[in-house]
Amino acid sequence: MGKKTAVITGASAGLGREFLRAIPTYFPEIEEYWLISRSREKLKDAAKIITGADVKIFPLDLSSKDSYALLEREYDMLKPEIALLINNAGCGFLGNVGEGELERQSAMIELNLGGLTAVTHLTVPYMVRGSKIINISSIASFCPNPRMTVYSATKSFVTAFSLGIGEELKERGITSTAVCPGPMDTDFIVAGGIKGQSKAFDRLPYCSPEKVARGALKAAKKGRSVWTPTFFYKFYRLVAKLVPAKLMMKAAKT
């Protein structure tokens, strides 16, 4: 095995960049970072955050099978020891099913499900006892969100997937943590056409990307299976378990 490596998808902006700032505090043993996102220029800029460790950038579209093949070749050639995998890449678009562009609905499935599953599948063979997986899910995974039905369904998958692989990898001493934050003021809500277009998003308390990154890394170190920031969203998670989904959807409508 090679250097202790952290692989971060969606590393070029928002929460991804906050992870780059926070990782050295919680995982000082990381010797190399593999940064994955679509934009080469943004990745180069994000790489400047990292000091005292090697950095490799991979401008990949994680909804494309060609990207999976390239990542698989890199793993096979370099044989890194992956100590930390952060599946942060994702997208979410506002709009009812049957309206607007099919491409947007499909993109959420291809990236949020396909990309996360593929990267995890390719990475796990290079992880060792003590390695950690962090999967960025959402409070949307707790209950279907009308007007973001596909997005909330993909995040339900992410949380379930994270719990499932955590059980599968238990004997190998590898943990998996599903991180379920509320909205954050990042490029995500602008790119998804959400900012200013959803009363729910406008009135919900926003989470700090910096605090989410730090909290997620702390939770992963402790081996937590699911972590939700702030009392407000912890309470929402509890309520979503107790109240029938049909009633919760009325409150959760975006």
C-alpha positions in Angstrom: 0.0 0.0 0.0 1.1 3.6 -0.6 0.6 6.9 1.3 -2.4 7.4 3.6 -4.8 9.1 1.2 -8.0 11.0 1.5 -10.4 11.0 -1.5 -12.9 13.8 -1.7 -15.5 14.2 -4.4 -17.2 17.5 -5.0 -13.9 19.0 -3.6 -13.8 22.2 -5.6 -16.4 24.4 -3.8 -18.7 24.8 -0.8 -18.7 22.0 1.7 -15.9 20.2 -0.2 -13.5 23.1 0.4 -14.4 23.2 4.0 -13.5 19.5 4.3 -10.1 20.4 2.9 -9.6 23.0 5.6 -10.7 20.7 8.4 -9.2 17.4 7.6 -5.7 18.1 8.9 -7.1 18.9 12.3 -9.0 15.6 12.6 -7.0 13.3 10.4 -3.4 14.6 10.6 -2.1 11.3 9.3 -3.3 12.0 5.8 -0.3 12.3 3.5 -2.0 12.7 0.1 -5.3 14.2 -1.1 -7.1 13.1 -4.2 -9.6 15.8 -5.2 -12.4 15.0 -7.6 -14.7 17.4 -9.3 -15.7 18.5 -12.9 -13.7 21.7 -13.2 -9.9 21.5 -13.5 -9.5 25.2 -12.7 -11.6 25.1 -9.6 -9.7 22.0 -8.4 -6.4 23.7 -8.9 -7.7 26.6 -6.8 -9.0 24.3 -4.1 -5.7 22.4 -4.0 -4.0 25.6 -2.8 -5.9 25.1 0.6 -3.8 22.1 1.3 -0.3 22.4 2.8 2.1 19.8 4.0 0.7 17.0 1.9 0.7 15.8 -1.7 -2.3 16.6 -3.9 -3.7 14.9 -7.0 -6.6 16.5 -8.9 -9.0 14.5 -11.0 -11.4 16.6 -13.2 -14.0 13.9 -13.6 -17.8 13.9 -14.2 -19.0 11.3 -11.7 -22.2 10.7 -13.7 -20.1 9.2 -16.5 -18.9 5.6 -16.7 -15.7 6.8 -18.5 -14.8 8.6 -15.2 -15.2 5.4 -13.2 -12.8 3.6 -15.6 -10.2 6.3 -15.2 -10.4 6.2 -11.4 -10.2 2.4 -11.4 -7.0 2.6 -13.5 -5.4 5.1 -11.2 -6.2 3.0 -8.2 -4.8 -0.1 -9.9 -1.6 1.7 -10.9 -0.9 3.6 -7.7 -2.4 1.3 -5.1 -3.0 4.0 -2.5 -4.0 3.3 1.1 -7.4 5.1 1.4 -7.8 6.2 5.0 -10.7 8.6 4.3 -13.3 8.7 1.6 -15.7 11.7 1.5 -18.6 11.3 -1.0 -19.6 14.9 -1.2 -20.5 15.3 -4.9 -24.2 15.7 -5.6 -26.8 17.9 -7.1 -30.4 18.9 -6.4 -33.0 20.6 -8.5 -36.3 22.2 -7.7 -39.4 21.1 -9.7 -42.2 18.6 -9.9 -41.8 15.2 -11.6 -43.3 15.5 -15.1 -42.5 19.2 -15.4 -39.4 20.8 -16.8 -36.3 19.0 -18.2 -35.9 15.3 -17.8 -32.2 15.9 -17.9 -32.3 17.6 -14.5 -34.2 14.7 -12.9 -31.9 12.1 -14.4 -28.8 14.1 -13.3 -29.7 13.7 -9.7 -30.0 9.9 -10.0 -26.8 9.5 -12.1 -24.7 11.6 -9.7 -26.2 11.2 -6.3 -26.7 7.5 -6.7 -24.6 6.2 -9.5 -21.5 8.3 -8.8 -21.5 7.7 -5.1 -22.0 4.0 -5.5 -19.3 3.7 -8.2 -16.7 5.6 -6.3 -17.4 3.7 -3.1 -17.3 0.3 -4.9 -13.9 1.2 -6.5 -12.4 2.6 -3.3 -13.3 0.0 -0.7 -10.7 -2.5 -1.8 -8.0 0.0 -1.0 -9.2 0.8 2.5 -7.8 -0.8 5.6 -8.8 -1.3 9.2 -9.5 2.1 10.7 -10.5 3.8 7.4 -13.5 6.0 7.4 -16.2 6.7 4.8 -18.3 9.9 5.0 -21.4 10.1 2.7 -23.1 13.5 2.4 -26.8 12.9 2.6 -29.4 15.4 3.8 -32.4 16.0 6.1 -34.3 15.4 2.8 -33.6 11.7 3.4 -35.9 11.6 6.4 -39.1 12.4 4.5 -40.1 12.8 0.8 -40.0 16.5 -0.1 -42.6 17.4 -2.7 -41.1 19.7 -5.5 -37.8 17.9 -4.7 -39.2 14.4 -4.9 -36.3 12.9 -6.8 -33.7 14.6 -4.8 -35.1 13.5 -1.5 -35.4 9.9 -2.8 -31.8 9.9 -3.8 -30.8 11.1 -0.4 -32.9 8.4 1.2 -30.7 6.0 -0.9 -27.5 7.6 0.4 -28.5 7.2 4.0 -29.6 3.6 3.5 -26.5 2.8 1.4 -24.3 4.3 4.1 -25.9 2.2 6.9 -25.7 -0.9 4.7 -22.0 -0.7 3.8 -21.3 0.2 7.4 -22.6 -3.2 8.4 -20.8 -5.0 5.5 -17.5 -3.4 6.4 -17.7 -3.8 10.2 -15.6 -7.0 10.2 -12.8 -5.1 8.3 -12.9 -2.3 10.9 -14.1 0.3 8.4 -16.9 2.7 9.4 -19.4 4.6 7.3 -21.1 7.8 8.4 -24.2 9.4 6.7 -24.1 13.2 7.3 -27.6 14.7 7.1 -27.4 18.5 7.2 -30.1 21.1 6.5 -29.7 23.7 3.8 -26.3 25.5 3.5 -25.6 28.7 1.7 -23.4 27.3 -1.0 -23.4 27.2 -4.8 -25.6 24.1 -4.5 -28.9 26.0 -3.9 -28.1 28.5 -6.6 -27.2 25.8 -9.3 -30.4 23.9 -8.3 -32.6 26.9 -8.9 -33.7 26.8 -5.3 -32.5 30.1 -3.9 -35.4 32.5 -3.7 -37.8 30.0 -5.2 -38.8 27.9 -2.2 -40.6 29.3 0.9 -39.3 26.3 2.9 -35.7 27.0 2.1 -36.2 30.7 2.7 -37.5 30.2 6.3 -35.4 27.2 7.4 -32.3 27.8 9.6 -29.2 27.4 7.5 -26.3 25.2 8.5 -22.7 26.5 8.4 -20.6 24.5 5.9 -17.5 24.9 8.2 -19.4 23.5 11.2 -20.9 20.7 9.1 -17.4 19.7 7.8 -15.9 19.7 11.3 -18.9 17.9 12.8 -18.9 15.2 10.1 -15.2 14.5 10.6 -15.7 14.3 14.4 -18.6 11.9 13.9 -16.6 9.7 11.5 -13.7 9.5 14.0 -16.2 8.3 16.6 -17.7 5.7 14.2 -21.1 7.3 14.2 -23.5 5.8 11.6 -25.7 8.9 11.1 -25.0 12.4 12.1 -27.3 15.5 11.9 -26.1 19.0 12.9 -28.0 21.4 15.1 -30.8 20.7 17.6 -33.4 21.9 15.1 -32.6 19.2 12.6 -32.0 16.5 15.2 -35.5 17.2 16.4 -36.8 17.1 12.8 -35.2 13.7 12.3 -36.9 12.4 15.5 -40.3 13.8 14.4 -39.9 12.3 11.0 -39.5 8.8 12.6 -42.7 9.3 14.7 -45.1 11.1 12.3 -46.7 9.3 9.3 -44.9 10.3 6.1 -48.2 11.6 4.5 -48.4 14.2 7.3 -44.7 15.0 7.3 -44.8 15.7 3.6 -47.1 18.6 4.2 -44.5 20.2 6.5 -41.6 19.2 4.3 -42.9 20.6 1.0 -40.3 22.7 -0.6 
